Amino acid sequence: MSQEEKEKLFHTQLVKYGVRYEKAARVANILACGKSEELLTEEEKKLVTEACQQWLTGHKRHKQMVSLFQDIKS
């Protein structure tokens, strides 16, 4: 998978689960470049951590809602 494809995938997933478009674009670029954590600046580390926490919160919320709707249908 090319770096551009990785970046698009990361960006789509981040936005899908609630990360702001611009922030998601910056984080997707950082993640797709494949730098080791030691090479990231403190600002980049903070940005990635914040975005991933937002993504996780949104993803958990989505899973709970899907589960709730499945229970309602049953």
C-alpha positions as CSV (number, residue, x, y, z in Angstrom):
1,M,0.0,0.0,0.0
2,S,1.4,3.4,-1.0
3,Q,1.9,6.2,1.5
4,E,-0.9,8.2,-0.2
5,E,-3.3,5.2,0.1
6,K,-2.4,4.8,3.8
7,E,-2.9,8.5,4.4
8,K,-6.4,8.4,2.8
9,L,-7.3,5.4,4.8
10,F,-6.2,6.9,8.1
11,H,-7.9,10.2,7.2
12,T,-11.2,8.5,6.4
13,Q,-11.2,6.5,9.6
14,L,-10.3,9.4,11.8
15,V,-13.1,11.6,10.3
16,K,-15.6,8.8,10.4
17,Y,-15.3,8.5,14.1
18,G,-15.3,12.2,15.0
19,V,-11.9,13.8,14.5
20,R,-12.1,17.2,12.8
21,Y,-11.2,17.1,9.1
22,E,-8.1,19.3,9.3
23,K,-6.7,17.6,12.3
24,A,-7.4,14.2,10.8
25,A,-5.5,15.2,7.7
26,R,-2.4,16.3,9.7
27,V,-2.5,13.1,11.8
28,A,-3.1,10.9,8.8
29,N,0.0,12.4,7.2
30,I,2.1,11.8,10.3
31,L,0.9,8.2,10.7
32,A,1.3,7.3,7.0
33,C,4.9,8.6,6.8
34,G,5.9,5.7,9.1
35,K,8.3,7.6,11.3
36,S,9.2,6.0,14.6
37,E,7.8,7.7,17.7
38,E,11.3,8.9,18.7
39,L,11.5,11.0,15.5
40,L,8.2,12.8,16.0
41,T,8.2,16.2,17.6
42,E,6.4,16.7,20.9
43,E,3.6,18.6,19.0
44,E,3.2,15.7,16.6
45,K,3.0,13.2,19.4
46,K,0.4,15.3,21.2
47,L,-1.6,15.8,18.0
48,V,-1.6,12.0,17.2
49,T,-2.5,11.1,20.8
50,E,-5.4,13.5,20.9
51,A,-6.7,12.4,17.6
52,C,-6.4,8.7,18.5
53,Q,-8.2,9.3,21.7
54,Q,-11.0,11.1,19.9
55,W,-11.2,8.2,17.3
56,L,-11.4,5.6,20.1
57,T,-14.2,7.5,21.9
58,G,-16.1,7.8,18.6
59,H,-15.5,4.1,17.7
60,K,-16.7,2.9,21.1
61,R,-19.8,5.1,20.8
62,H,-20.5,3.7,17.3
63,K,-20.1,0.1,18.5
64,Q,-22.5,0.7,21.4
65,M,-25.1,2.2,19.1
66,V,-24.9,-0.7,16.7
67,S,-25.2,-3.1,19.5
68,L,-28.2,-1.2,20.9
69,F,-29.9,-1.2,17.5
70,Q,-29.3,-4.9,17.1
71,D,-30.9,-5.5,20.5
72,I,-33.9,-3.4,19.5
73,K,-34.4,-5.4,16.2
74,S,-34.3,-8.7,18.1
